[in-house]
Amino acid sequence: MKLIVGLGNPGKSYRNTPHNVGFGVIDELASRLSGALKNSSKFEAEAGKVVWNQHDLMLVKPMTYMNNSGLSVGLAMRFHKIALEDLIVVVDDADLGLGQLRVRSKGSAGGHNGLKSVKEHVGSDAYARVRFGVGRGLSRQSLESYVLKPFNKDDVPLAETMIERAADAVLSIVDKGVDAAMNAFNANENSDGPR
């Protein structure tokens, strides 16, 4: 089984914000694969199982808030006996322009509190991740303020398109492996260029 986790914050006030694109990708996968996410007190998350191309997938949206996302990840990994190589995390990345994706087989948290929490709870950062570029917004705006406010209405269409592409990247990792996904998605950036 592959564990696919989208990082974000629960609650309506965080919906459609740059910090919640991970949740958006999980919702896209659940919709595309005819899955349903249900509250799971066992994992402190919304979670659901789907099957795609003969692969069993567990889709997870931690409900522990971003800074403690790793708790849900660790609980789900231990319960399902999932190895690190079968974990895929989707996360926002303010260092990438809106419209850029980066698939990685491992890497540091890069200052992202959600990834720091995952490392704390799983004991390693050697797992695949899809980094979803959200840009940094206006320079006069703090990073925290930018990622916790809804996308500017002009950026919504691109963000929605990239959520679909990020879901494609996740399924590519599942089906063909992380190296093939890196080759396919890291080279093909948004034709309009990052913003």
C-alpha positions as CSV (number, residue, x, y, z in Angstrom):
1,M,0.0,0.0,0.0
2,K,1.1,3.5,-0.8
3,L,0.4,6.3,1.8
4,I,-0.4,9.6,0.1
5,V,-0.6,12.5,2.4
6,G,-1.5,16.1,1.5
7,L,-0.5,18.7,4.1
8,G,-2.8,21.5,5.2
9,N,-4.9,22.9,7.9
10,P,-8.5,21.9,8.8
11,G,-11.4,24.3,8.8
12,K,-13.2,26.5,6.4
13,S,-11.0,29.5,7.0
14,Y,-8.0,27.7,5.5
15,R,-9.8,26.3,2.5
16,N,-8.4,27.6,-0.9
17,T,-5.3,29.0,0.7
18,P,-1.7,28.3,-0.6
19,H,-0.9,26.4,2.6
20,N,-3.7,23.9,1.8
21,V,-2.8,22.8,-1.7
22,G,-1.9,19.4,-0.3
23,F,-5.5,19.0,0.8
24,G,-6.6,20.1,-2.6
25,V,-4.5,17.4,-4.3
26,I,-5.9,14.7,-2.0
27,D,-9.4,15.9,-2.7
28,E,-8.6,15.7,-6.5
29,L,-7.3,12.2,-6.2
30,A,-10.3,11.0,-4.1
31,S,-12.7,12.5,-6.7
32,R,-10.8,11.2,-9.7
33,L,-10.5,7.7,-8.2
34,S,-14.1,7.5,-6.9
35,G,-12.9,7.4,-3.3
36,A,-14.4,8.9,-0.1
37,L,-12.5,10.5,2.8
38,K,-13.9,9.9,6.2
39,N,-13.0,11.1,9.6
40,S,-10.5,8.7,11.2
41,S,-9.9,9.3,15.0
42,K,-7.3,6.4,14.7
43,F,-5.1,8.6,12.5
44,E,-6.4,12.1,13.5
45,A,-7.1,12.6,9.9
46,E,-9.6,12.4,7.0
47,A,-8.6,9.2,5.2
48,G,-9.8,6.8,2.6
49,K,-8.6,3.8,0.6
50,V,-8.7,3.6,-3.2
51,V,-7.4,1.2,-5.8
52,W,-5.7,2.5,-8.9
53,N,-3.9,0.4,-11.6
54,Q,-3.8,-2.5,-9.1
55,H,-2.2,-0.3,-6.5
56,D,-3.7,0.1,-3.0
57,L,-3.6,3.7,-2.0
58,M,-4.4,5.3,1.4
59,L,-5.3,9.0,1.0
60,V,-4.8,11.1,4.1
61,K,-5.4,14.7,5.1
62,P,-4.1,15.3,8.6
63,M,-6.5,17.2,10.9
64,T,-3.8,18.1,13.4
65,Y,-2.9,21.4,11.8
66,M,0.2,21.9,9.7
67,N,2.7,22.1,12.5
68,N,1.8,18.7,13.8
69,S,1.0,16.9,10.5
70,G,3.6,14.2,11.2
71,L,1.4,12.7,14.0
72,S,-1.2,11.6,11.5
73,V,1.5,10.3,9.1
74,G,3.2,8.3,11.8
75,L,0.0,6.8,13.1
76,A,-1.1,5.7,9.6
77,M,2.4,4.3,8.7
78,R,2.6,2.2,11.9
79,F,-1.0,0.9,11.6
80,H,-0.6,-0.1,8.0
81,K,3.0,-1.1,8.3
82,I,4.0,1.2,5.5
83,A,7.7,1.6,4.6
84,L,9.3,5.0,4.0
85,E,9.6,4.2,0.3
86,D,5.8,3.9,0.1
87,L,5.1,7.3,1.5
88,I,4.4,10.3,-0.7
89,V,3.8,13.8,0.8
90,V,2.3,16.7,-1.1
91,V,3.2,20.1,0.3
92,D,3.2,23.8,-0.6
93,D,6.5,25.4,-1.4
94,A,6.8,29.2,-1.2
95,D,10.3,29.1,-2.8
96,L,8.8,27.9,-6.1
97,G,6.7,30.2,-8.2
98,L,3.0,29.6,-8.6
99,G,2.7,27.0,-11.3
100,Q,5.9,25.0,-10.6
101,L,6.1,21.5,-9.4
102,R,9.1,19.6,-8.0
103,V,9.1,15.9,-7.4
104,R,11.8,14.7,-5.0
105,S,12.8,11.3,-3.7
106,K,13.9,12.8,-0.4
107,G,15.1,16.1,1.0
108,S,15.2,18.5,3.9
109,A,12.2,20.3,5.4
110,G,13.5,23.5,3.9
111,G,12.0,25.5,6.7
112,H,8.5,24.0,6.2
113,N,6.9,23.2,9.6
114,G,4.7,20.4,8.2
115,L,7.7,18.6,6.8
116,K,9.6,19.1,10.0
117,S,6.8,17.4,11.9
118,V,6.7,14.5,9.4
119,K,10.4,13.9,9.9
120,E,10.0,14.1,13.7
121,H,7.3,11.4,13.6
122,V,8.7,9.1,11.0
123,G,12.3,9.5,11.9
124,S,13.6,10.3,8.4
125,D,13.2,12.6,5.4
126,A,13.9,9.9,2.9
127,Y,10.4,9.7,1.4
128,A,9.0,11.0,-1.9
129,R,7.4,14.4,-2.0
130,V,5.6,16.6,-4.5
131,R,6.4,20.3,-3.8
132,F,3.7,22.6,-5.1
133,G,4.9,26.1,-5.9
134,V,2.8,28.8,-4.4
135,G,5.2,31.8,-4.7
136,R,5.8,34.3,-1.9
137,G,3.2,36.9,-2.7
138,L,4.0,40.6,-2.4
139,S,7.3,41.3,-0.7
140,R,5.5,43.6,1.9
141,Q,3.4,40.7,3.0
142,S,4.7,38.2,5.6
143,L,5.0,34.6,4.4
144,E,2.6,33.4,7.1
145,S,0.1,36.0,6.0
146,Y,0.4,35.1,2.4
147,V,0.1,31.3,2.7
148,L,-2.9,31.5,5.1
149,K,-5.1,33.8,3.0
150,P,-7.1,32.5,0.0
151,F,-5.5,32.7,-3.4
152,N,-5.9,35.9,-5.3
153,K,-8.8,35.4,-7.7
154,D,-6.5,35.9,-10.7
155,D,-4.4,33.0,-9.5
156,V,-7.2,30.5,-8.8
157,P,-7.4,29.0,-12.4
158,L,-3.7,28.3,-12.4
159,A,-3.8,26.9,-8.9
160,E,-6.7,24.6,-9.9
161,T,-4.8,23.4,-13.0
162,M,-1.7,22.7,-10.9
163,I,-3.6,20.7,-8.4
164,E,-4.6,18.4,-11.2
165,R,-1.0,18.2,-12.4
166,A,0.2,17.5,-8.9
167,A,-2.3,14.7,-8.7
168,D,-0.9,13.4,-12.0
169,A,2.6,13.6,-10.5
170,V,1.5,11.5,-7.5
171,L,0.0,8.8,-9.7
172,S,3.2,8.8,-11.8
173,I,5.2,8.2,-8.7
174,V,2.9,5.3,-7.8
175,D,2.9,3.8,-11.2
176,K,6.4,4.4,-12.6
177,G,8.5,5.4,-9.6
178,V,9.9,8.7,-8.4
179,D,12.8,8.9,-10.9
180,A,10.4,8.7,-13.9
181,A,8.1,11.2,-12.2
182,M,11.0,13.6,-11.6
183,N,11.9,13.4,-15.3
184,A,8.4,14.0,-16.4
185,F,7.2,16.7,-14.1
186,N,10.3,18.6,-13.0
187,A,11.2,19.5,-16.6
188,N,7.6,20.4,-17.7
189,E,6.9,23.7,-15.9
190,N,4.0,25.9,-16.6
191,S,4.4,27.4,-20.0
192,D,3.5,30.9,-18.8
193,G,6.4,30.7,-16.4
194,P,6.4,30.9,-12.6
195,R,4.8,33.8,-10.8
